[in-house]
Amino acid sequence: MCYFRGMKSNAYRARLAAGITLTRIEGKDVLFSIKSGDSYGLNEVAARMLSLLLESDAASAAGQLASEYAAPESDIRADLDDLVGMLAEARLIDIIEQ
């Protein structure tokens, strides 16, 4: 179950949780926990999703990704929401309702 599913609207932004960094190591994007020392590798699509989401809101990120990947925005949004749910559940990102 995703933390943000109980929000009143589906408009949200995300930010990295305290103590989490997003870095590129040997050509791969990695979320790194300064507290625990754990690292979480992201594939290319997940890294692009997260990058756009950190710069804008979910609707804008989904629209941009749909354009880049020539895929239906509703499919992209569902994938984005799934990724955000997993990252939030792992306490790697914070969700900010708009």
Backbone torsions as a table, in degrees:
resi	resn	phi	psi	omega
1	MET	NA	137.0	-176.7
2	CYS	-91.2	141.5	-179.3
3	TYR	-61.7	-35.0	-172.9
4	PHE	-88.3	-2.8	-178.3
5	ARG	-64.4	-23.5	-179.1
6	GLY	-86.5	4.2	-179.2
7	MET	-67.3	155.4	-178.6
8	LYS	-73.0	-25.9	177.6
9	SER	-132.0	168.7	178.5
10	ASN	-98.3	14.8	177.5
11	ALA	-92.1	120.0	-179.4
12	TYR	-153.2	162.5	171.4
13	ARG	-122.7	171.3	176.7
14	ALA	-137.0	155.4	172.2
15	ARG	-141.9	156.3	176.6
16	LEU	-64.9	139.7	177.9
17	ALA	-67.2	159.1	178.1
18	ALA	-56.3	133.6	178.0
19	GLY	83.1	6.5	179.7
20	ILE	-112.0	135.4	174.9
21	THR	-121.9	153.2	174.3
22	LEU	-113.6	115.4	-177.3
23	THR	-131.2	161.9	176.8
24	ARG	-109.2	120.1	-178.5
25	ILE	-124.0	119.9	179.0
26	GLU	50.6	42.7	176.4
27	GLY	81.0	5.8	179.9
28	LYS	-121.3	140.9	176.9
29	ASP	-84.3	132.9	-174.6
30	VAL	-135.1	132.8	168.6
31	LEU	-89.4	130.0	-176.1
32	PHE	-125.0	129.9	177.8
33	SER	-92.5	114.6	178.0
34	ILE	-65.3	-33.6	-178.2
35	LYS	-68.0	-50.7	-173.5
36	SER	-98.2	-20.0	-175.2
37	GLY	83.9	-0.1	179.3
38	ASP	-73.4	149.1	175.2
39	SER	-126.9	149.9	-175.9
40	TYR	-132.2	108.7	-179.7
41	GLY	-75.9	143.8	177.7
42	LEU	-117.1	137.5	173.4
43	ASN	-73.2	172.5	-174.0
44	GLU	-58.5	-43.1	-178.5
45	VAL	-69.1	-44.6	178.8
46	ALA	-61.8	-40.0	178.9
47	ALA	-63.9	-41.6	178.2
48	ARG	-65.3	-43.1	177.9
49	MET	-57.6	-50.0	-177.7
50	LEU	-64.4	-41.5	179.8
51	SER	-58.5	-48.2	178.9
52	LEU	-65.0	-38.7	-178.8
53	LEU	-67.4	-32.8	177.8
54	LEU	-72.1	-22.8	-179.4
55	GLU	-92.5	-22.9	-174.5
56	SER	-147.3	-165.7	177.9
57	ASP	-94.7	173.7	-174.8
58	ALA	-62.7	-40.8	-178.8
59	ALA	-64.6	-44.2	179.1
60	SER	-65.6	-42.2	179.1
61	ALA	-62.1	-44.3	-180.0
62	ALA	-63.2	-41.4	178.2
63	GLY	-62.6	-44.4	178.8
64	GLN	-63.6	-45.2	-179.8
65	LEU	-64.6	-39.2	178.2
66	ALA	-60.8	-39.5	177.7
67	SER	-67.3	-45.6	-178.4
68	GLU	-64.9	-38.8	-175.3
69	TYR	-102.0	2.9	179.5
70	ALA	49.6	50.8	-179.3
71	ALA	-127.0	156.5	178.3
72	PRO	-60.1	134.4	-178.3
73	GLU	-59.2	-34.3	179.8
74	SER	-64.6	-37.3	177.2
75	ASP	-67.6	-44.3	178.7
76	ILE	-61.3	-43.6	-178.2
77	ARG	-63.1	-40.7	177.9
78	ALA	-62.7	-42.9	177.9
79	ASP	-65.5	-40.7	178.6
80	LEU	-62.3	-46.2	178.8
81	ASP	-61.4	-38.3	178.0
82	ASP	-64.5	-45.5	178.5
83	LEU	-61.0	-47.1	-179.8
84	VAL	-60.2	-42.0	178.2
85	GLY	-60.0	-43.5	179.6
86	MET	-66.3	-43.5	-179.0
87	LEU	-68.3	-37.1	178.2
88	ALA	-68.7	-41.3	179.5
89	GLU	-63.2	-34.3	177.5
90	ALA	-81.6	0.4	179.4
91	ARG	60.9	37.1	177.2
92	LEU	-94.5	-25.2	177.6
93	ILE	-133.2	158.4	172.7
94	ASP	-109.7	140.8	178.7
95	ILE	-100.5	133.3	179.0
96	ILE	-117.9	111.2	178.4
97	GLU	-70.8	140.6	179.4
98	GLN	-106.6	NA	NA
